[in-house]
Amino acid sequence: MGRTAQVLGRQDDAARYRALFERIRAAFVREFVTPAGRVGENTRTAYVLALQFDLLPDPMRAPAAERLAREVRECGHLTTGFTGTPYLCHVLSRYGYLKEA
């Protein structure tokens, strides 16, 4: 919403949506990310969704993507289900894991 408001020239709305997103991200991290960087129940879907929707702070993204890629390599098949599968290749590619994607 923030990006859309920005494109439409609605600066006040864009700022409000960016601030809302930052609060949502902070709440997500507080509730679902451990200090060691484990996301949720440590499933591939949890990492895919957190990375796809930028719910992790910048310093946590590369390690989370690496963990996801490692899990995909070790498992050798999809386990993300209908929620994570549509985003899996996009996320792996975005973080440079083309072979895994």
PADREN-761206 format. One line per field, with one value per atom (N, C-alpha, C): residue number from 1; residue in three letters; atom name; y, x, z negated. Coordinates in nm, 4 decimals. Layout:
<pts>
num: c(NUM / ...)
residu: c(ALA / ...)
atome: c(CA / ...)
c2: c(Y / ...)
c1: c(X / ...)
c3: c(Z / ...)
</pts>
This chain:
<pts>
num: c(1 / 1 / 1 / 2 / 2 / 2 / 3 / 3 / 3 / 4 / 4 / 4 / 5 / 5 / 5 / 6 / 6 / 6 / 7 / 7 / 7 / 8 / 8 / 8 / 9 / 9 / 9 / 10 / 10 / 10 / 11 / 11 / 11 / 12 / 12 / 12 / 13 / 13 / 13 / 14 / 14 / 14 / 15 / 15 / 15 / 16 / 16 / 16 / 17 / 17 / 17 / 18 / 18 / 18 / 19 / 19 / 19 / 20 / 20 / 20 / 21 / 21 / 21 / 22 / 22 / 22 / 23 / 23 / 23 / 24 / 24 / 24 / 25 / 25 / 25 / 26 / 26 / 26 / 27 / 27 / 27 / 28 / 28 / 28 / 29 / 29 / 29 / 30 / 30 / 30 / 31 / 31 / 31 / 32 / 32 / 32 / 33 / 33 / 33 / 34 / 34 / 34 / 35 / 35 / 35 / 36 / 36 / 36 / 37 / 37 / 37 / 38 / 38 / 38 / 39 / 39 / 39 / 40 / 40 / 40 / 41 / 41 / 41 / 42 / 42 / 42 / 43 / 43 / 43 / 44 / 44 / 44 / 45 / 45 / 45 / 46 / 46 / 46 / 47 / 47 / 47 / 48 / 48 / 48 / 49 / 49 / 49 / 50 / 50 / 50 / 51 / 51 / 51 / 52 / 52 / 52 / 53 / 53 / 53 / 54 / 54 / 54 / 55 / 55 / 55 / 56 / 56 / 56 / 57 / 57 / 57 / 58 / 58 / 58 / 59 / 59 / 59 / 60 / 60 / 60 / 61 / 61 / 61 / 62 / 62 / 62 / 63 / 63 / 63 / 64 / 64 / 64 / 65 / 65 / 65 / 66 / 66 / 66 / 67 / 67 / 67 / 68 / 68 / 68 / 69 / 69 / 69 / 70 / 70 / 70 / 71 / 71 / 71 / 72 / 72 / 72 / 73 / 73 / 73 / 74 / 74 / 74 / 75 / 75 / 75 / 76 / 76 / 76 / 77 / 77 / 77 / 78 / 78 / 78 / 79 / 79 / 79 / 80 / 80 / 80 / 81 / 81 / 81 / 82 / 82 / 82 / 83 / 83 / 83 / 84 / 84 / 84 / 85 / 85 / 85 / 86 / 86 / 86 / 87 / 87 / 87 / 88 / 88 / 88 / 89 / 89 / 89 / 90 / 90 / 90 / 91 / 91 / 91 / 92 / 92 / 92 / 93 / 93 / 93 / 94 / 94 / 94 / 95 / 95 / 95 / 96 / 96 / 96 / 97 / 97 / 97 / 98 / 98 / 98 / 99 / 99 / 99 / 100 / 100 / 100 / 101 / 101 / 101)
residu: c(MET / MET / MET / GLY / GLY / GLY / ARG / ARG / ARG / THR / THR / THR / ALA / ALA / ALA / GLN / GLN / GLN / VAL / VAL / VAL / LEU / LEU / LEU / GLY / GLY / GLY / ARG / ARG / ARG / GLN / GLN / GLN / ASP / ASP / ASP / ASP / ASP / ASP / ALA / ALA / ALA / ALA / ALA / ALA / ARG / ARG / ARG / TYR / TYR / TYR / ARG / ARG / ARG / ALA / ALA / ALA / LEU / LEU / LEU / PHE / PHE / PHE / GLU / GLU / GLU / ARG / ARG / ARG / ILE / ILE / ILE / ARG / ARG / ARG / ALA / ALA / ALA / ALA / ALA / ALA / PHE / PHE / PHE / VAL / VAL / VAL / ARG / ARG / ARG / GLU / GLU / GLU / PHE / PHE / PHE / VAL / VAL / VAL / THR / THR / THR / PRO / PRO / PRO / ALA / ALA / ALA / GLY / GLY / GLY / ARG / ARG / ARG / VAL / VAL / VAL / GLY / GLY / GLY / GLU / GLU / GLU / ASN / ASN / ASN / THR / THR / THR / ARG / ARG / ARG / THR / THR / THR / ALA / ALA / ALA / TYR / TYR / TYR / VAL / VAL / VAL / LEU / LEU / LEU / ALA / ALA / ALA / LEU / LEU / LEU / GLN / GLN / GLN / PHE / PHE / PHE / ASP / ASP / ASP / LEU / LEU / LEU / LEU / LEU / LEU / PRO / PRO / PRO / ASP / ASP / ASP / PRO / PRO / PRO / MET / MET / MET / ARG / ARG / ARG / ALA / ALA / ALA / PRO / PRO / PRO / ALA / ALA / ALA / ALA / ALA / ALA / GLU / GLU / GLU / ARG / ARG / ARG / LEU / LEU / LEU / ALA / ALA / ALA / ARG / ARG / ARG / GLU / GLU / GLU / VAL / VAL / VAL / ARG / ARG / ARG / GLU / GLU / GLU / CYS / CYS / CYS / GLY / GLY / GLY / HIS / HIS / HIS / LEU / LEU / LEU / THR / THR / THR / THR / THR / THR / GLY / GLY / GLY / PHE / PHE / PHE / THR / THR / THR / GLY / GLY / GLY / THR / THR / THR / PRO / PRO / PRO / TYR / TYR / TYR / LEU / LEU / LEU / CYS / CYS / CYS / HIS / HIS / HIS / VAL / VAL / VAL / LEU / LEU / LEU / SER / SER / SER / ARG / ARG / ARG / TYR / TYR / TYR / GLY / GLY / GLY / TYR / TYR / TYR / LEU / LEU / LEU / LYS / LYS / LYS / GLU / GLU / GLU / ALA / ALA / ALA)
atome: c(N / CA / C / N / CA / C / N / CA / C / N / CA / C / N / CA / C / N / CA / C / N / CA / C / N / CA / C / N / CA / C / N / CA / C / N / CA / C / N / CA / C / N / CA / C / N / CA / C / N / CA / C / N / CA / C / N / CA / C / N / CA / C / N / CA / C / N / CA / C / N / CA / C / N / CA / C / N / CA / C / N / CA / C / N / CA / C / N / CA / C / N / CA / C / N / CA / C / N / CA / C / N / CA / C / N / CA / C / N / CA / C / N / CA / C / N / CA / C / N / CA / C / N / CA / C / N / CA / C / N / CA / C / N / CA / C / N / CA / C / N / CA / C / N / CA / C / N / CA / C / N / CA / C / N / CA / C / N / CA / C / N / CA / C / N / CA / C / N / CA / C / N / CA / C / N / CA / C / N / CA / C / N / CA / C / N / CA / C / N / CA / C / N / CA / C / N / CA / C / N / CA / C / N / CA / C / N / CA / C / N / CA / C / N / CA / C / N / CA / C / N / CA / C / N / CA / C / N / CA / C / N / CA / C / N / CA / C / N / CA / C / N / CA / C / N / CA / C / N / CA / C / N / CA / C / N / CA / C / N / CA / C / N / CA / C / N / CA / C / N / CA / C / N / CA / C / N / CA / C / N / CA / C / N / CA / C / N / CA / C / N / CA / C / N / CA / C / N / CA / C / N / CA / C / N / CA / C / N / CA / C / N / CA / C / N / CA / C / N / CA / C / N / CA / C / N / CA / C / N / CA / C / N / CA / C / N / CA / C / N / CA / C / N / CA / C / N / CA / C / N / CA / C)
c2: c(-0.1193 / 0.0000 / 0.1251 / 0.1191 / 0.2348 / 0.2674 / 0.1648 / 0.1866 / 0.2403 / 0.1873 / 0.2341 / 0.3804 / 0.4158 / 0.5554 / 0.6468 / 0.5987 / 0.6775 / 0.7048 / 0.6005 / 0.6149 / 0.7107 / 0.7069 / 0.7948 / 0.9366 / 0.9612 / 1.0944 / 1.1281 / 1.0276 / 1.0493 / 1.0287 / 1.1290 / 1.1186 / 1.0907 / 1.1542 / 1.1311 / 0.9865 / 0.9352 / 0.7961 / 0.7018 / 0.7321 / 0.6481 / 0.6415 / 0.7542 / 0.7579 / 0.6791 / 0.6933 / 0.6203 / 0.4690 / 0.4257 / 0.2822 / 0.2276 / 0.3059 / 0.2616 / 0.2450 / 0.3388 / 0.3300 / 0.2089 / 0.1834 / 0.0663 / -0.0616 / -0.0680 / -0.1855 / -0.2073 / -0.1027 / -0.1163 / -0.1701 / -0.1276 / -0.1805 / -0.3283 / -0.3626 / -0.5029 / -0.5890 / -0.5424 / -0.6189 / -0.6374 / -0.5331 / -0.5429 / -0.6428 / -0.6401 / -0.7346 / -0.8775 / -0.8967 / -1.0293 / -1.0827 / -1.0018 / -1.0446 / -1.0750 / -0.9887 / -1.0084 / -1.1396 / -1.1712 / -1.2880 / -1.4183 / -1.4099 / -1.5321 / -1.5570 / -1.4697 / -1.4887 / -1.4930 / -1.5987 / -1.6114 / -1.5243 / -1.4947 / -1.4179 / -1.4840 / -1.6159 / -1.6873 / -1.6819 / -1.6254 / -1.6107 / -1.7191 / -1.8110 / -1.9134 / -1.8488 / -1.8776 / -1.8184 / -1.9208 / -1.8828 / -1.9673 / -2.1048 / -2.2041 / -2.3436 / -2.4014 / -2.3126 / -2.3537 / -2.4351 / -2.4007 / -2.4694 / -2.3884 / -2.4547 / -2.3845 / -2.2783 / -2.3087 / -2.2115 / -2.0862 / -2.1024 / -1.9851 / -1.8930 / -1.9509 / -1.8700 / -1.8069 / -1.8849 / -1.8324 / -1.7111 / -1.7232 / -1.6140 / -1.4929 / -1.5172 / -1.4050 / -1.3289 / -1.4007 / -1.3357 / -1.2717 / -1.3390 / -1.2854 / -1.1522 / -1.1432 / -1.0236 / -0.9279 / -0.9451 / -0.8546 / -0.8381 / -0.9469 / -0.9396 / -0.9516 / -0.9727 / -0.9789 / -0.8520 / -0.8019 / -0.6870 / -0.7242 / -0.6263 / -0.6506 / -0.7456 / -0.7270 / -0.8156 / -0.9625 / -0.9900 / -1.1282 / -1.1981 / -1.1233 / -1.1814 / -1.2785 / -1.2394 / -1.3283 / -1.4593 / -1.4551 / -1.5823 / -1.6682 / -1.6044 / -1.6803 / -1.7443 / -1.6712 / -1.7260 / -1.8409 / -1.8275 / -1.9348 / -2.0588 / -2.0388 / -2.1509 / -2.2195 / -2.1408 / -2.1958 / -2.2761 / -2.2202 / -2.2895 / -2.4197 / -2.4170 / -2.5380 / -2.6457 / -2.6049 / -2.6996 / -2.7597 / -2.6778 / -2.7260 / -2.8262 / -2.7928 / -2.8851 / -3.0176 / -3.0115 / -3.1327 / -3.2206 / -3.1587 / -3.2358 / -3.2926 / -3.2112 / -3.2578 / -3.2571 / -3.2157 / -3.2048 / -3.0979 / -3.0600 / -2.9537 / -3.0005 / -2.9130 / -2.9377 / -2.8097 / -2.7153 / -2.5855 / -2.5799 / -2.6770 / -2.6762 / -2.5624 / -2.5482 / -2.4500 / -2.3061 / -2.2837 / -2.1463 / -2.0943 / -2.1755 / -2.1295 / -2.1585 / -2.2617 / -2.3042 / -2.1947 / -2.1135 / -2.0108 / -1.9100 / -1.8942 / -1.7942 / -1.8537 / -1.9846 / -2.0488 / -2.0125 / -2.0319 / -2.0028 / -1.8541 / -1.7705 / -1.6255 / -1.5859 / -1.6376 / -1.6035 / -1.6577 / -1.7835 / -1.8410 / -1.7642 / -1.7286 / -1.6535 / -1.5143 / -1.4476 / -1.3119 / -1.3083 / -1.4155 / -1.4189 / -1.4946 / -1.5251 / -1.5816 / -1.7332 / -1.8022 / -1.9485 / -2.0060 / -1.9815 / -2.0205 / -2.1709 / -2.2394 / -2.3861 / -2.4483 / -2.3991 / -2.4508 / -2.4183 / -2.3004 / -2.2614 / -2.3537)
c1: c(0.0829 / 0.0000 / 0.0869 / 0.1978 / 0.2861 / 0.3452 / 0.3866 / 0.4434 / 0.3374 / 0.2171 / 0.1090 / 0.0778 / 0.0682 / 0.0413 / 0.1530 / 0.2766 / 0.3912 / 0.3776 / 0.3477 / 0.3326 / 0.2192 / 0.1143 / -0.0005 / 0.0211 / 0.1378 / 0.1677 / 0.1008 / 0.0565 / -0.0115 / 0.0894 / 0.1725 / 0.2854 / 0.2431 / 0.1377 / 0.0914 / 0.0476 / -0.0268 / -0.0700 / 0.0505 / 0.1432 / 0.2631 / 0.3396 / 0.3570 / 0.4284 / 0.3529 / 0.2224 / 0.1412 / 0.1509 / 0.1449 / 0.1541 / 0.2942 / 0.3978 / 0.5341 / 0.5498 / 0.4973 / 0.5055 / 0.4278 / 0.3118 / 0.2332 / 0.3104 / 0.3713 / 0.4492 / 0.5644 / 0.6326 / 0.7434 / 0.6934 / 0.5762 / 0.5189 / 0.4820 / 0.4270 / 0.3913 / 0.5171 / 0.6228 / 0.7472 / 0.8053 / 0.8070 / 0.8606 / 0.7793 / 0.6481 / 0.5632 / 0.5879 / 0.6055 / 0.6345 / 0.7652 / 0.8682 / 0.9995 / 0.9903 / 0.9257 / 0.9116 / 0.8400 / 0.7388 / 0.6553 / 0.7082 / 0.7713 / 0.8007 / 0.9467 / 1.0383 / 1.1791 / 1.2628 / 1.3432 / 1.4282 / 1.5526 / 1.6220 / 1.7463 / 1.8499 / 1.8447 / 1.9380 / 1.8935 / 1.7757 / 1.7292 / 1.6360 / 1.5954 / 1.5003 / 1.3630 / 1.2960 / 1.1662 / 1.0570 / 0.9610 / 0.8465 / 0.8856 / 0.8250 / 0.8523 / 0.9675 / 1.0471 / 1.1655 / 1.1282 / 1.0156 / 0.9752 / 1.0205 / 1.0289 / 1.0669 / 0.9624 / 0.8370 / 0.7315 / 0.7472 / 0.7829 / 0.8022 / 0.9101 / 1.0195 / 1.1275 / 1.0859 / 1.0189 / 0.9752 / 0.8848 / 0.7849 / 0.6900 / 0.7542 / 0.8378 / 0.9056 / 0.9944 / 1.0615 / 1.1488 / 1.0684 / 0.9673 / 0.8864 / 0.8219 / 0.7742 / 0.7006 / 0.7848 / 0.9187 / 1.0128 / 0.9821 / 0.9443 / 0.9101 / 1.0315 / 1.1483 / 1.2709 / 1.3514 / 1.4162 / 1.5049 / 1.6202 / 1.6771 / 1.7848 / 1.8937 / 1.9484 / 2.0585 / 2.0189 / 1.8906 / 1.8449 / 1.8104 / 1.7992 / 1.7497 / 1.8476 / 1.9716 / 2.0687 / 2.0867 / 2.1030 / 2.1136 / 1.9870 / 1.8702 / 1.7458 / 1.7386 / 1.7790 / 1.7796 / 1.8784 / 1.9923 / 2.0921 / 2.0377 / 1.9715 / 1.9115 / 1.8049 / 1.7227 / 1.6208 / 1.6857 / 1.7859 / 1.8531 / 1.9165 / 1.9785 / 2.0401 / 1.9345 / 1.8210 / 1.7127 / 1.6593 / 1.6455 / 1.5974 / 1.6974 / 1.8266 / 1.9298 / 1.9266 / 1.9186 / 1.9248 / 1.8012 / 1.6852 / 1.5616 / 1.5461 / 1.5751 / 1.5694 / 1.4315 / 1.3293 / 1.1964 / 1.1163 / 1.0036 / 0.9208 / 0.8504 / 0.8502 / 0.7724 / 0.7008 / 0.6897 / 0.6333 / 0.4815 / 0.4176 / 0.2730 / 0.2198 / 0.0882 / 0.0272 / 0.0537 / 0.0893 / 0.1133 / 0.2499 / 0.3532 / 0.4883 / 0.5384 / 0.4854 / 0.5366 / 0.5334 / 0.4269 / 0.4268 / 0.5419 / 0.5968 / 0.7010 / 0.8415 / 0.8520 / 0.9804 / 1.0874 / 1.0609 / 1.1617 / 1.1947 / 1.0947 / 1.1187 / 1.2144 / 1.1904 / 1.2742 / 1.4154 / 1.4273 / 1.5607 / 1.6375 / 1.5716 / 1.6369 / 1.6782 / 1.5915 / 1.6210 / 1.7483 / 1.7720 / 1.8889 / 2.0070 / 1.9990 / 2.1127 / 2.1241 / 2.0238 / 2.0276 / 1.9552 / 2.0136 / 1.9505 / 1.9451 / 2.0486 / 2.0499 / 1.9391 / 1.9233 / 1.8199 / 1.6805 / 1.6664 / 1.5365 / 1.5025)
c3: c(0.0000 / 0.0000 / 0.0000 / -0.0762 / -0.0806 / 0.0550 / 0.1283 / 0.2625 / 0.3579 / 0.3480 / 0.4346 / 0.4058 / 0.2791 / 0.2422 / 0.2919 / 0.2841 / 0.3316 / 0.4819 / 0.5576 / 0.7026 / 0.7367 / 0.6566 / 0.6814 / 0.6290 / 0.5692 / 0.5194 / 0.3876 / 0.3173 / 0.1893 / 0.0777 / 0.0568 / -0.0354 / -0.1790 / -0.2244 / -0.3620 / -0.3815 / -0.2844 / -0.2924 / -0.2852 / -0.1975 / -0.1834 / -0.3153 / -0.3794 / -0.5075 / -0.6148 / -0.6157 / -0.7138 / -0.6921 / -0.5675 / -0.5392 / -0.5671 / -0.5392 / -0.5719 / -0.7228 / -0.7979 / -0.9446 / -0.9954 / -0.9380 / -0.9761 / -0.9454 / -0.8269 / -0.7905 / -0.8887 / -0.9288 / -1.0246 / -1.1585 / -1.2022 / -1.3265 / -1.3111 / -1.1959 / -1.1699 / -1.1679 / -1.0999 / -1.0942 / -1.2338 / -1.3136 / -1.4501 / -1.5329 / -1.5183 / -1.5916 / -1.5449 / -1.4144 / -1.3603 / -1.4174 / -1.4142 / -1.4654 / -1.6145 / -1.6872 / -1.8313 / -1.8639 / -1.7862 / -1.8137 / -1.7532 / -1.6350 / -1.5600 / -1.5257 / -1.5635 / -1.5285 / -1.6561 / -1.6683 / -1.7862 / -1.7705 / -1.8798 / -1.8689 / -1.7768 / -1.7649 / -1.6769 / -1.5306 / -1.5024 / -1.3651 / -1.3157 / -1.4029 / -1.3610 / -1.3455 / -1.2349 / -1.2052 / -1.2326 / -1.3149 / -1.3428 / -1.3914 / -1.3323 / -1.3693 / -1.2887 / -1.2266 / -1.1514 / -1.0278 / -0.9656 / -0.8433 / -0.7223 / -0.6103 / -0.4877 / -0.4529 / -0.4742 / -0.4450 / -0.5301 / -0.6559 / -0.7425 / -0.6862 / -0.6396 / -0.5821 / -0.4499 / -0.3658 / -0.2361 / -0.2551 / -0.3404 / -0.3579 / -0.4248 / -0.5242 / -0.5909 / -0.4934 / -0.4041 / -0.3061 / -0.1930 / -0.1454 / -0.0357 / -0.0729 / -0.1952 / -0.2358 / -0.3205 / -0.3150 / -0.3826 / -0.5305 / -0.5948 / -0.7364 / -0.8279 / -0.7708 / -0.8504 / -0.8286 / -0.9325 / -0.9149 / -0.8214 / -0.7551 / -0.6580 / -0.7069 / -0.8269 / -0.8686 / -0.8838 / -0.8970 / -0.9156 / -0.7847 / -0.6762 / -0.5504 / -0.4862 / -0.4700 / -0.4041 / -0.4810 / -0.6148 / -0.6869 / -0.6754 / -0.6738 / -0.6594 / -0.5208 / -0.4181 / -0.2824 / -0.2707 / -0.3341 / -0.3316 / -0.4013 / -0.5130 / -0.5866 / -0.5006 / -0.4330 / -0.3445 / -0.2316 / -0.1671 / -0.0569 / -0.1040 / -0.2192 / -0.2752 / -0.2991 / -0.3556 / -0.3815 / -0.2513 / -0.1487 / -0.0195 / 0.0386 / 0.0316 / 0.0820 / 0.0076 / -0.1243 / -0.2055 / -0.1873 / -0.1720 / -0.1599 / -0.0191 / 0.0805 / 0.2179 / 0.2819 / 0.2098 / 0.2686 / 0.1954 / 0.2523 / 0.1941 / 0.0671 / -0.0307 / -0.1525 / -0.1960 / -0.1048 / -0.1404 / -0.1307 / -0.0699 / -0.0610 / 0.0249 / 0.0271 / 0.1171 / 0.0744 / -0.0511 / -0.0971 / -0.0547 / -0.0693 / -0.0398 / 0.0998 / 0.1633 / 0.2938 / 0.4005 / 0.4111 / 0.5162 / 0.5045 / 0.3858 / 0.3638 / 0.3540 / 0.3437 / 0.3161 / 0.4184 / 0.5463 / 0.6484 / 0.6553 / 0.6367 / 0.6382 / 0.5267 / 0.4073 / 0.2916 / 0.3109 / 0.3478 / 0.3678 / 0.4751 / 0.5829 / 0.6901 / 0.6447 / 0.5721 / 0.5255 / 0.4406 / 0.3661 / 0.2784 / 0.3389 / 0.4695 / 0.5399 / 0.5388 / 0.4947 / 0.4899 / 0.6120 / 0.7284 / 0.8530 / 0.8706 / 0.8325 / 0.8463 / 0.7613 / 0.6410 / 0.5516 / 0.6054 / 0.6640 / 0.7219 / 0.8372)
</pts>
